[in-house]
Amino acid sequence: MTLRLGDIAPDFTQESTEGPISFHQFLGNSWGILFSHPRDFTPVCTTELGEVSKLKGEFAKRNVKTIGLSVDPLEDHKKWSGDIGETQGCALNFPLLADADKKVSKLYDMIHPNANDSFTVRSVFVIDPAKKIRLIITYPASTGRNFVEILRCIDSLQLTDNYKVATPVNWKDGEDVIIVPSLKDEAEMKRLFPKGYKTVKPYLRITPQPNK
């Protein structure tokens, strides 16, 4: 199954370290991140799960719930969670799906046979409260994810949902943004962006971040 931006994230029910998870019910009215791991008891995955646990407060500020996945059984997840707390300085504090039957992995196309036909790659799906997929990133097993970048992307998505702006290259929360090219009425722009804006080119208008 090929999933694209704007698609409804497929619902599922699967076992996890926090009991059975019905995905859409779990998300409720929150944003969500569903991300997969190649295997339990592996070094890169251990660092990633520790980092997401440390960032729980940052995700909560943005109304984001996190949920991980690997194709290992639940008993292995429970044993591995002890290693995560011991080595990363923060215990696992979000559910980790035990997708031993690969039901969710196949539903979200997380197994890439030309990379590995048995285990998931490092897939990331960011899902909004309407259950739409808003961002997809795929990393190889050898490359740990940058969750600061994923938070940055969520900041951009949430900002651009509420204002007629886009975020430029390397943008971070609090920096200037770009007025969308489709907005052309000067009176409306003055109303929407009372802090003013700078016209670099007719299609490139820069303004301070409107919600700061």
C-alpha positions in Angstrom: 0.0 0.0 0.0 1.4 3.4 -1.0 0.6 6.2 1.3 0.9 9.8 0.2 0.6 13.2 1.9 -3.0 14.1 2.5 -4.2 10.5 2.7 -6.1 9.4 5.8 -3.7 7.4 8.0 -4.9 3.8 8.1 -6.5 2.7 11.4 -5.4 -0.4 13.1 -5.5 -2.3 16.4 -2.2 -3.8 17.7 -0.5 -4.8 20.9 1.9 -2.4 22.6 3.9 -1.9 25.8 0.9 0.0 27.1 -1.8 -2.5 26.1 -3.8 -2.9 22.9 -3.8 0.3 20.8 -6.6 1.3 18.5 -4.7 3.9 16.5 -7.4 6.5 15.7 -8.8 6.3 19.1 -5.3 6.7 20.7 -4.8 9.8 18.7 -8.1 11.4 19.5 -7.9 15.1 18.7 -4.1 15.2 18.9 -1.4 15.2 16.3 0.6 12.0 16.1 4.0 10.6 15.1 4.1 6.9 14.2 7.7 5.8 13.7 9.2 2.4 13.1 12.5 0.7 14.3 14.4 -2.1 12.6 14.9 -4.3 15.7 14.9 -4.4 19.5 18.2 -4.5 21.3 20.0 -2.5 18.7 22.2 0.6 19.4 20.7 3.3 17.1 17.1 2.4 18.0 18.0 2.5 21.7 19.3 6.1 21.4 16.2 7.1 19.4 13.7 5.8 21.9 15.6 7.5 24.7 15.6 10.8 22.9 11.8 10.7 22.1 11.2 9.9 25.8 13.3 12.9 26.8 11.3 15.1 24.4 7.9 14.1 25.7 7.3 17.6 27.1 8.2 19.2 23.8 5.7 17.0 22.0 3.1 17.6 24.6 3.4 21.4 24.1 2.5 20.8 20.4 -0.4 18.5 21.2 1.5 15.5 19.7 1.3 11.9 20.7 4.2 9.6 19.8 4.0 5.9 19.1 6.8 3.6 18.1 6.9 0.2 16.3 9.1 -2.7 15.6 8.4 -6.3 14.4 9.7 -7.8 17.6 7.4 -9.5 20.2 6.0 -7.7 23.2 8.2 -9.6 25.7 11.3 -8.3 23.9 9.9 -4.8 24.0 9.5 -5.0 27.8 13.0 -6.3 28.3 14.5 -3.7 26.0 12.7 -0.9 27.7 14.9 -1.5 30.8 18.0 -1.1 28.7 16.7 2.2 27.3 16.2 3.7 30.7 19.5 2.4 31.9 21.6 3.7 29.0 19.8 6.8 27.9 18.9 8.3 31.3 15.1 8.4 30.5 12.7 5.5 30.7 10.4 4.7 27.8 7.3 6.8 28.4 5.2 6.2 25.2 3.7 3.1 23.6 5.9 0.8 21.5 3.8 -1.4 19.1 4.7 -5.1 19.0 4.1 -5.7 15.3 5.3 -9.3 15.3 2.7 -10.2 12.6 3.8 -7.2 10.6 0.2 -6.1 10.2 1.0 -2.4 10.7 4.3 -2.5 9.0 2.7 -3.8 5.8 -0.2 -1.4 6.1 2.2 1.6 6.3 4.8 0.1 3.8 7.5 0.1 6.4 9.4 -2.9 5.1 11.5 -2.2 2.0 12.7 -5.5 0.6 15.6 -4.1 -1.3 17.0 -2.7 2.0 15.8 -5.6 4.2 13.0 -8.0 3.6 12.5 -8.9 7.3 12.6 -5.7 9.3 11.3 -2.2 9.0 13.3 0.8 7.9 13.1 4.0 10.0 9.8 5.4 8.8 8.2 8.5 10.2 4.6 9.6 9.7 3.3 12.8 11.1 -0.5 12.8 11.3 -2.8 15.7 12.1 -6.0 15.7 14.2 -8.1 15.0 11.1 -6.1 11.8 10.7 -4.4 13.1 7.5 -0.8 12.2 6.8 1.1 15.5 6.7 4.7 14.4 6.6 6.6 11.2 5.6 10.3 10.7 6.1 12.2 7.5 5.5 15.7 6.8 6.9 17.9 3.8 6.4 18.6 1.5 9.4 22.1 2.9 9.7 21.0 6.5 10.2 19.5 7.7 13.4 16.7 10.3 13.1 16.9 13.9 14.0 13.9 14.5 16.2 14.7 18.2 16.6 14.1 18.4 12.9 10.8 16.5 13.2 9.7 19.0 15.9 10.7 21.8 13.6 8.6 20.3 10.8 5.6 20.1 13.2 6.1 23.7 14.2 6.0 24.6 10.5 2.9 22.5 9.8 1.0 23.9 12.7 2.0 27.5 11.9 1.1 27.3 8.2 -2.2 25.6 9.0 -3.3 28.8 10.8 -1.7 31.6 8.8 -1.2 32.3 5.1 2.5 31.7 5.3 5.2 29.2 4.4 8.5 28.6 6.2 11.8 29.2 4.3 14.9 27.1 4.2 16.4 26.3 7.7 13.5 28.1 9.4 13.1 27.7 13.1 10.3 28.8 15.4 10.4 32.5 16.0 12.1 33.4 12.7 10.7 35.3 9.8 8.3 33.5 7.4 7.1 34.0 3.8 3.7 35.2 2.8 2.1 32.6 0.4 2.3 33.8 -3.3 -1.5 33.3 -3.7 -2.2 36.2 -1.4 -2.0 39.3 -3.5 -4.4 41.9 -2.1 -2.3 44.5 -0.3 -5.1 45.6 2.1 -5.6 42.0 3.2 -1.9 41.5 3.7 -1.7 44.6 5.9 -4.7 43.3 7.9 -3.2 39.8 8.2 0.4 40.9 8.9 0.2 44.1 11.0 3.9 43.8 11.8 4.6 44.7 8.2 6.4 42.8 5.5 9.3 43.2 3.1 8.9 42.6 -0.7 12.1 41.1 -2.0 10.4 40.0 -5.2 6.7 40.1 -6.1 6.6 36.4 -5.2 8.9 36.6 -2.1 7.4 38.7 0.7 9.0 38.3 4.1 7.2 39.0 7.4 7.8 38.3 11.1 6.2 35.1 12.4 2.6 36.2 13.0 2.0 34.3 16.2 5.0 35.6 18.1 
